[in-house]
Amino acid sequence: MYGGLARFVVRAGKREELLELLRWDARVARDGEPGTLRLDVWEVEGEPGAVYVYEVYEDVEAFEVHVRNAPVTKFRQVMGSVIESGTMVIPFGECLISNRRE
């Protein structure tokens, strides 16, 4: 498996716009990307301006398919207007151990 975890600080007043884009991204991945195993968006108590995006793919090739989809293209276009800053908490890489059932 291949994946990573990103933390985004959302610009004031742009949270719902970002979440709607990420909802669309998750639907596209669920319905048309069998190699996308997880695309989860988390919030953490005490960090009201931040969202965490956790992504897991079967392999690098599945990740490459995902980054070519329409929501990711749109995300790249609007990122500067909705995201104040972004950090890779866990950079994209290979999973060493998982409890995932095959």
N, C-alpha and C positions, 0 to 999 in steps of 0.2 A: 504494500500500500504506500501511497504518497500523499502528503498533506502538510498543512500548516495552520497557524492561528495568527490572525491580524487583529490589532486594536486600532479603531478609528475614533478620533474626537470629532464630533459633528458640529458644524457651524450653527450658530444660534438660529432658530427658526427653520432648520433644514432636516430635523430628525425624521419627520414623517415622510418627506421626499426620499430620503435614503432608505428607510425601511420599506417603502413601497417598491423601490428598485430592487432591493434584496429579496423581497417576496417573489417578485417576477423571476429573478434569477433562480431562486430555489425551485419554482414551478417548472421552469424550462429544464433545469437539471434533472428533476424528478421524472418528468414526462419524456425527455428526449436524449438523456445522457446516461445510459446504463452503467458507465464506468465511474460516474460520480456517486460515491457511496454516502457522503454526508455533506450538507451545506447548511450549517446551523448558525443562527445569529443570537448572541447572548448579550444580556446586560448584567451589570454587577451593581449591587446595592452600594451606594456611596460614590458612584461614578455616573451621575445622571447625563453627562454629555458624551459618554463613550459607548460604543458597541464593539463587540468582539465577533469576528467571523471565523468559524472553524470549518475547514474544508478537508475532505478525505476522498481520494480517488483510488481506483484499482492500481494505477501505475502512472508514470509520467505521461504516457500517450493519452490517457483519459483526461489528465489535467490539461494537456494541450488542446484537446477537443473542447473542453469547457471554456478556455480563455478565448476561443474563437466565436463563442455564441453571442447573440444579440445583446443580452443584458450586460455582459462584460464589456462589450464595445461601448454601450451607452454609459456604463460606469466610468470608463476612461474619459469619455467626453465631458461628463459633469462633475467628476471627482473634485476638481479645484473649487467648484461653487458649493459643494455640500460637505466636504471634509476639510477640517482645519488642520489635522495632522494624522499621520498613520504610522504605525510601528508593527513590525513583525515580531510578535511575542515568541512564536516558534516558527523559524524560517522553514520554507518548504523543503521537505526531505523525505527520506524513506523511513517507514515505520519499522521498528525492531521487534516489538512485541505487541500483541493485541489479543483481546478476548473475542474478537469477531468470529461468528460462526459461519462457516462456508456453506 
